[in-house]
Amino acid sequence: MSHMQLVQEQRGNGLTLRVHALTHVTRFSQGSDGLNETRDMDGRFTVEAELHGSGVLIEPGAFQYSVGQVQAAVEQQQQGGFLRRAMATAGTGESAFATRFTGQGKVWTEPTRRHFIIAESTGDAGDDMILDDKAFYLAQDTMQLGTHTHTSVAGALSGNGLRQPKLTGRGIFVVESPVPVSEVEVIELNGSDSVIVDGDMILMYSASLRVELRPLVRGIRNAMRSGEGLVFVISGKGTVFLTPTHRNVSVAHTGLT
């Protein structure tokens, strides 16, 4: 479409996902072939899901329109399922709901000023992903969205991460990000290193990793001197996706002692 620019595309089994940047006209000019347009991106993005044998689960309220032979149904996620627009319900332990689209055709989502990133999961053991509670947007319906509870940090997060969305199964999916895909830092942990980071910078990470929440420096006096609060310490073997350009934050990649 002339009012969109393709940003990212990924093909899966029975499904193709595309992220588009919306554009708007900034200038008209007369050329030998008629009236020409100059278009610039306007800061909004949308997701196109082309269905050819598979389906997608989309957050409630994100649907814009569909073209083709597409059917929609409300699907209940597992007990304690976690969708951002159903966070209040999920936080009580009740099931969350997603809109499932199947058939043959294209589904478009509402434009937003947040960025979208397409990712893929093999479904192998250890490839499950824990997402930031604002990140989940869309997933192939071969995947399941549930909730992960951090038993190691119980009582420490007071509503900011005790429970996070967990995406399992094989398929392709889309997460919302405060920064474009080119600014996402991907860190592979080999089992001997750790990542220490402000929790606001974590976009998603492998469910196989261990997570601890603690002060950056030990001791009340040292914590007051450093000016830093609680940080996440992520260790083990897996992948961490960070958004360090979202705002200034100290990120350390260290060896475990």
C-alpha positions as CSV (number, residue, x, y, z in Angstrom):
1,M,0.0,0.0,0.0
2,S,1.3,3.5,-0.9
3,H,0.6,4.8,2.6
4,M,2.8,2.1,4.3
5,Q,6.5,1.1,4.3
6,L,7.5,-2.5,5.1
7,V,9.7,-2.7,8.2
8,Q,10.0,-6.4,9.0
9,E,8.6,-9.6,7.5
10,Q,8.8,-13.2,8.7
11,R,7.2,-16.3,7.2
12,G,6.0,-19.2,9.4
13,N,4.1,-22.4,8.8
14,G,0.8,-21.2,7.4
15,L,1.3,-17.6,8.5
16,T,3.2,-14.6,7.4
17,L,3.7,-11.6,9.7
18,R,4.6,-8.1,8.5
19,V,5.3,-4.9,10.4
20,H,4.5,-1.7,8.5
21,A,5.3,1.9,9.2
22,L,2.5,4.3,8.3
23,T,3.4,7.3,6.2
24,H,1.7,10.6,5.4
25,V,2.0,13.1,2.5
26,T,4.4,16.1,3.2
27,R,4.6,17.6,-0.3
28,F,3.0,17.4,-3.7
29,S,5.0,18.1,-6.9
30,Q,4.1,18.2,-10.6
31,G,6.2,15.8,-12.7
32,S,6.2,14.7,-16.3
33,D,4.2,11.7,-15.3
34,G,1.6,13.7,-13.3
35,L,1.2,14.7,-9.7
36,N,3.9,13.1,-7.4
37,E,3.8,12.7,-3.6
38,T,6.5,13.0,-1.1
39,R,5.7,10.8,2.0
40,D,7.4,10.6,5.4
41,M,6.8,8.1,8.2
42,D,4.5,9.5,10.9
43,G,5.7,7.5,13.8
44,R,2.9,4.9,13.8
45,F,3.2,1.2,13.1
46,T,0.7,-1.6,12.3
47,V,0.9,-5.4,12.0
48,E,-0.4,-7.4,9.0
49,A,-1.0,-11.1,9.6
50,E,-1.5,-13.1,6.4
51,L,-3.3,-16.3,7.1
52,H,-2.8,-19.3,4.8
53,G,-3.6,-22.3,6.9
54,S,-2.8,-21.1,10.4
55,G,-4.3,-18.6,12.8
56,V,-3.3,-15.8,15.2
57,L,-4.2,-14.8,18.8
58,I,-4.4,-11.0,19.1
59,E,-4.8,-8.8,22.2
60,P,-8.4,-7.7,22.7
61,G,-8.9,-4.2,21.2
62,A,-5.9,-4.5,18.8
63,F,-7.9,-5.6,15.7
64,Q,-8.6,-3.1,13.0
65,Y,-9.9,-4.9,9.9
66,S,-9.6,-8.1,7.9
67,V,-9.9,-9.0,4.2
68,G,-10.7,-12.5,2.9
69,Q,-12.4,-15.5,4.4
70,V,-11.5,-14.8,8.0
71,Q,-13.3,-16.0,11.1
72,A,-13.0,-14.5,14.6
73,A,-13.7,-16.0,18.0
74,V,-12.9,-15.1,21.6
75,E,-10.6,-17.7,23.1
76,Q,-9.9,-18.2,26.7
77,Q,-6.3,-18.5,27.7
78,Q,-5.1,-20.9,30.4
79,Q,-6.0,-20.1,34.1
80,G,-4.0,-17.1,35.1
81,G,-3.3,-16.1,31.4
82,F,-1.8,-12.7,31.1
83,L,-2.8,-10.1,28.4
84,R,-1.9,-6.5,29.0
85,R,-5.4,-5.2,28.2
86,A,-6.8,-7.8,30.6
87,M,-4.2,-7.3,33.3
88,A,-6.7,-6.6,36.1
89,T,-8.5,-9.9,35.4
90,A,-5.3,-11.9,35.1
91,G,-3.8,-10.4,38.2
92,T,-6.7,-12.0,40.2
93,G,-5.8,-15.5,38.8
94,E,-8.8,-15.6,36.5
95,S,-8.3,-16.5,32.9
96,A,-7.6,-13.9,30.2
97,F,-9.1,-13.8,26.8
98,A,-7.6,-13.3,23.3
99,T,-9.2,-12.9,19.9
100,R,-8.4,-15.8,17.6
101,F,-8.5,-15.3,13.8
102,T,-8.5,-18.2,11.4
103,G,-9.1,-18.8,7.7
104,Q,-7.6,-17.5,4.5
105,G,-6.9,-13.7,4.3
106,K,-5.3,-10.8,6.0
107,V,-5.8,-9.3,9.4
108,W,-4.6,-5.8,10.3
109,T,-4.1,-4.3,13.7
110,E,-4.7,-0.8,15.0
111,P,-1.8,1.6,14.4
112,T,0.2,2.5,17.5
113,R,3.3,4.6,18.2
114,R,5.0,1.7,19.9
115,H,7.4,-0.4,17.8
116,F,6.7,-4.0,16.9
117,I,9.3,-6.9,16.7
118,I,8.6,-10.2,15.1
119,A,10.3,-13.2,16.7
120,E,10.1,-17.0,16.4
121,S,10.1,-19.9,18.9
122,T,11.1,-23.4,17.9
123,G,9.0,-25.0,20.7
124,D,12.0,-26.9,21.9
125,A,12.6,-27.4,25.6
126,G,14.1,-24.2,27.0
127,D,12.8,-22.0,24.2
128,D,9.8,-20.7,26.1
129,M,9.9,-16.9,26.6
130,I,9.0,-14.7,29.5
131,L,7.8,-11.3,28.3
132,D,7.6,-7.9,29.8
133,D,4.0,-7.4,31.0
134,K,3.5,-4.7,28.4
135,A,5.1,-6.6,25.5
136,F,2.7,-9.3,24.3
137,Y,0.8,-8.3,21.2
138,L,0.1,-11.2,18.8
139,A,1.1,-14.9,18.5
140,Q,0.5,-17.8,16.1
141,D,-2.3,-19.9,17.5
142,T,0.0,-22.9,17.7
143,M,1.5,-21.1,20.8
144,Q,0.1,-20.8,24.3
145,L,0.1,-17.7,26.5
146,G,0.2,-18.3,30.2
147,T,1.7,-16.8,33.3
148,H,5.0,-17.3,35.0
149,T,5.4,-16.6,38.7
150,H,8.8,-15.7,40.1
151,T,9.1,-17.7,43.3
152,S,12.6,-16.4,43.9
153,V,11.4,-12.8,44.1
154,A,8.1,-13.3,45.9
155,G,7.0,-10.2,47.9
156,A,9.7,-8.0,46.4
157,L,8.1,-6.7,43.3
158,S,4.7,-5.5,44.6
159,G,2.8,-5.7,41.4
160,N,5.7,-5.0,39.0
161,G,6.7,-8.4,37.7
162,L,5.8,-11.1,40.3
163,R,3.7,-12.5,37.5
164,Q,4.8,-12.2,33.9
165,P,3.4,-13.5,30.5
166,K,5.0,-16.7,29.4
167,L,4.8,-17.8,25.7
168,T,5.2,-21.5,24.9
169,G,5.0,-23.6,21.8
170,R,6.2,-23.4,18.3
171,G,5.4,-20.4,16.1
172,I,6.1,-16.8,15.2
173,F,4.9,-13.9,17.4
174,V,5.0,-10.2,17.8
175,V,5.9,-8.1,20.8
176,E,5.5,-4.4,21.4
177,S,8.7,-2.5,22.1
178,P,9.5,1.0,23.2
179,V,12.5,1.0,20.7
180,P,12.9,-0.3,17.1
181,V,14.3,-3.7,16.5
182,S,17.7,-2.3,15.5
183,E,18.1,-0.9,19.1
184,V,17.2,-4.1,20.9
185,E,20.3,-5.7,22.4
186,V,20.4,-9.5,22.4
187,I,22.6,-11.1,25.0
188,E,23.3,-14.9,24.9
189,L,24.2,-16.2,28.3
190,N,26.4,-19.4,28.3
191,G,25.7,-20.5,31.9
192,S,28.7,-18.8,33.6
193,D,27.8,-15.1,33.1
194,S,25.0,-13.0,34.4
195,V,23.2,-9.8,33.4
196,I,22.4,-7.1,36.0
197,V,19.8,-4.7,34.7
198,D,17.0,-2.3,35.6
199,G,13.8,-4.3,35.1
200,D,12.3,-1.6,32.9
201,M,14.9,-2.5,30.2
202,I,13.9,-6.1,29.9
203,L,11.8,-6.9,26.8
204,M,11.8,-10.7,27.1
205,Y,14.1,-13.5,28.1
206,S,14.3,-17.3,28.0
207,A,12.2,-19.1,30.6
208,S,15.1,-21.3,31.4
209,L,17.1,-18.5,33.0
210,R,17.2,-17.8,36.7
211,V,16.0,-14.4,37.9
212,E,16.8,-12.7,41.2
213,L,15.7,-9.2,42.4
214,R,18.1,-7.5,44.8
215,P,19.8,-4.2,45.5
216,L,22.6,-3.3,43.1
217,V,24.9,-2.9,46.0
218,R,24.6,-4.7,49.4
219,G,23.9,-2.7,52.5
220,I,21.6,0.2,53.2
221,R,24.4,2.8,53.5
222,N,26.0,1.7,50.2
223,A,22.6,1.6,48.4
224,M,21.9,5.2,49.6
225,R,25.3,6.3,48.3
226,S,24.9,4.6,44.9
227,G,21.5,6.1,44.3
228,E,20.4,2.8,42.7
229,G,17.4,0.8,43.7
230,L,16.5,-2.9,43.0
231,V,17.9,-4.6,39.9
232,F,17.3,-7.9,38.2
233,V,20.1,-10.4,38.2
234,I,19.6,-12.9,35.3
235,S,21.8,-16.0,35.1
236,G,21.9,-19.4,33.5
237,K,21.8,-20.5,29.9
238,G,19.5,-18.6,27.5
239,T,18.8,-15.3,25.7
240,V,18.0,-11.9,27.1
241,F,16.5,-9.1,25.0
242,L,17.1,-5.6,26.4
243,T,16.0,-2.1,25.3
244,P,19.0,0.0,26.7
245,T,18.1,3.1,24.6
246,H,14.7,3.4,26.1
247,R,16.2,5.5,28.8
248,N,19.5,5.8,30.6
249,V,20.2,2.8,32.7
250,S,23.3,0.9,34.0
251,V,23.6,-2.6,32.4
252,A,26.4,-4.9,33.6
253,H,27.5,-8.1,31.9
254,T,29.6,-10.0,34.4
255,G,31.0,-13.4,35.3
256,L,29.4,-15.2,38.2
257,T,31.4,-15.5,41.4
